[in-house]
Amino acid sequence: MRTTASQPPAGSSGGRGTVGAAAGGAARGATLGAVGGAIAGDTGKSAAIGAGGSDLTWSAYALVGWQFTDWGSLNAGYKWLAYDYETGSGPSRFSWDVTYQGPIAGLVFNW
């Protein structure tokens, strides 16, 4: 994980929501009967409610899955998530540039 951050401005509650738009795609397919795989990714730009915004937000993952029955499957893989945000200037500047990555796992229910 890579993180670069400065302190929020003095007097700030530090709590801001974000809203944004993203575009992405995914592909998946069965390879050996009940075993399959998937890859997906997206990128976008979000804005803090009030002020500021991200320069870039992106994520990507790769999965391998096993469908053990008609109603469920198990998935395991690896995911990357990056978020680059900054607002303000001078002493009130706040910057947060972070990239997370690591293993993921999930149980999927189909109905």
Contacts in CASP RR format, 6 or more apart in sequence:
PFRMAT RR
TARGET T0000
AUTHOR 0000-0000-0000
METHOD contacts of the structure
MODEL  1
MRTTASQPPAGSSGGRGTVGAAAGGAARGATLGAVGGAIAGDTGKSAAIG
AGGSDLTWSAYALVGWQFTDWGSLNAGYKWLAYDYETGSGPSRFSWDVTY
QGPIAGLVFNW
1 98 0 8 1.000
1 99 0 8 1.000
1 100 0 8 1.000
1 101 0 8 1.000
2 97 0 8 1.000
2 98 0 8 1.000
2 99 0 8 1.000
3 96 0 8 1.000
3 97 0 8 1.000
3 98 0 8 1.000
4 95 0 8 1.000
4 96 0 8 1.000
4 97 0 8 1.000
4 98 0 8 1.000
5 94 0 8 1.000
5 95 0 8 1.000
5 96 0 8 1.000
5 97 0 8 1.000
5 98 0 8 1.000
6 93 0 8 1.000
6 94 0 8 1.000
6 95 0 8 1.000
7 94 0 8 1.000
8 14 0 8 1.000
8 94 0 8 1.000
9 88 0 8 1.000
9 91 0 8 1.000
9 92 0 8 1.000
9 94 0 8 1.000
10 92 0 8 1.000
12 94 0 8 1.000
16 48 0 8 1.000
16 49 0 8 1.000
16 50 0 8 1.000
17 48 0 8 1.000
17 49 0 8 1.000
18 46 0 8 1.000
18 47 0 8 1.000
18 48 0 8 1.000
18 49 0 8 1.000
18 53 0 8 1.000
18 54 0 8 1.000
18 85 0 8 1.000
19 46 0 8 1.000
19 47 0 8 1.000
19 49 0 8 1.000
20 44 0 8 1.000
20 45 0 8 1.000
20 46 0 8 1.000
20 47 0 8 1.000
21 44 0 8 1.000
21 45 0 8 1.000
21 46 0 8 1.000
22 42 0 8 1.000
22 43 0 8 1.000
22 44 0 8 1.000
22 57 0 8 1.000
23 42 0 8 1.000
23 43 0 8 1.000
23 44 0 8 1.000
24 40 0 8 1.000
24 41 0 8 1.000
24 42 0 8 1.000
24 43 0 8 1.000
25 40 0 8 1.000
25 41 0 8 1.000
25 42 0 8 1.000
26 38 0 8 1.000
26 39 0 8 1.000
26 40 0 8 1.000
26 41 0 8 1.000
27 38 0 8 1.000
27 39 0 8 1.000
27 40 0 8 1.000
28 36 0 8 1.000
28 37 0 8 1.000
28 38 0 8 1.000
28 39 0 8 1.000
28 63 0 8 1.000
29 36 0 8 1.000
29 37 0 8 1.000
29 38 0 8 1.000
30 36 0 8 1.000
30 37 0 8 1.000
31 37 0 8 1.000
34 66 0 8 1.000
34 67 0 8 1.000
34 68 0 8 1.000
35 64 0 8 1.000
35 65 0 8 1.000
35 66 0 8 1.000
35 67 0 8 1.000
36 64 0 8 1.000
36 65 0 8 1.000
36 66 0 8 1.000
36 67 0 8 1.000
37 62 0 8 1.000
37 63 0 8 1.000
37 64 0 8 1.000
37 65 0 8 1.000
38 61 0 8 1.000
38 62 0 8 1.000
38 63 0 8 1.000
38 65 0 8 1.000
38 75 0 8 1.000
39 60 0 8 1.000
39 61 0 8 1.000
39 62 0 8 1.000
39 63 0 8 1.000
40 60 0 8 1.000
40 61 0 8 1.000
41 58 0 8 1.000
41 59 0 8 1.000
41 60 0 8 1.000
41 61 0 8 1.000
42 58 0 8 1.000
42 59 0 8 1.000
42 60 0 8 1.000
43 56 0 8 1.000
43 57 0 8 1.000
43 58 0 8 1.000
44 54 0 8 1.000
44 56 0 8 1.000
44 57 0 8 1.000
44 58 0 8 1.000
45 53 0 8 1.000
45 54 0 8 1.000
45 55 0 8 1.000
45 56 0 8 1.000
45 57 0 8 1.000
46 53 0 8 1.000
46 54 0 8 1.000
46 57 0 8 1.000
47 53 0 8 1.000
47 54 0 8 1.000
48 85 0 8 1.000
48 87 0 8 1.000
51 87 0 8 1.000
51 88 0 8 1.000
52 85 0 8 1.000
52 86 0 8 1.000
52 87 0 8 1.000
52 88 0 8 1.000
53 85 0 8 1.000
53 86 0 8 1.000
53 87 0 8 1.000
54 83 0 8 1.000
54 84 0 8 1.000
54 85 0 8 1.000
55 84 0 8 1.000
55 85 0 8 1.000
55 86 0 8 1.000
56 82 0 8 1.000
56 84 0 8 1.000
57 82 0 8 1.000
57 83 0 8 1.000
57 84 0 8 1.000
58 80 0 8 1.000
58 81 0 8 1.000
58 82 0 8 1.000
59 79 0 8 1.000
59 80 0 8 1.000
59 81 0 8 1.000
59 82 0 8 1.000
60 79 0 8 1.000
60 80 0 8 1.000
61 77 0 8 1.000
61 78 0 8 1.000
61 79 0 8 1.000
61 80 0 8 1.000
61 104 0 8 1.000
62 77 0 8 1.000
62 78 0 8 1.000
63 75 0 8 1.000
63 76 0 8 1.000
63 77 0 8 1.000
63 104 0 8 1.000
64 75 0 8 1.000
64 76 0 8 1.000
64 77 0 8 1.000
65 73 0 8 1.000
65 74 0 8 1.000
65 75 0 8 1.000
65 76 0 8 1.000
66 73 0 8 1.000
66 74 0 8 1.000
67 73 0 8 1.000
68 74 0 8 1.000
70 110 0 8 1.000
71 109 0 8 1.000
71 110 0 8 1.000
71 111 0 8 1.000
72 107 0 8 1.000
72 108 0 8 1.000
72 109 0 8 1.000
72 110 0 8 1.000
73 107 0 8 1.000
73 108 0 8 1.000
73 110 0 8 1.000
74 105 0 8 1.000
74 106 0 8 1.000
74 107 0 8 1.000
74 108 0 8 1.000
75 104 0 8 1.000
75 105 0 8 1.000
75 106 0 8 1.000
75 107 0 8 1.000
75 108 0 8 1.000
76 103 0 8 1.000
76 104 0 8 1.000
76 105 0 8 1.000
76 106 0 8 1.000
77 103 0 8 1.000
77 104 0 8 1.000
77 105 0 8 1.000
78 101 0 8 1.000
78 102 0 8 1.000
78 103 0 8 1.000
78 104 0 8 1.000
79 100 0 8 1.000
79 101 0 8 1.000
79 102 0 8 1.000
79 103 0 8 1.000
79 104 0 8 1.000
80 99 0 8 1.000
80 100 0 8 1.000
80 101 0 8 1.000
80 102 0 8 1.000
81 99 0 8 1.000
81 100 0 8 1.000
81 101 0 8 1.000
82 98 0 8 1.000
82 99 0 8 1.000
82 100 0 8 1.000
83 96 0 8 1.000
83 97 0 8 1.000
83 98 0 8 1.000
83 99 0 8 1.000
84 96 0 8 1.000
84 97 0 8 1.000
84 98 0 8 1.000
85 94 0 8 1.000
85 95 0 8 1.000
85 96 0 8 1.000
85 97 0 8 1.000
86 93 0 8 1.000
86 94 0 8 1.000
86 95 0 8 1.000
86 96 0 8 1.000
86 97 0 8 1.000
87 93 0 8 1.000
87 94 0 8 1.000
88 94 0 8 1.000
END
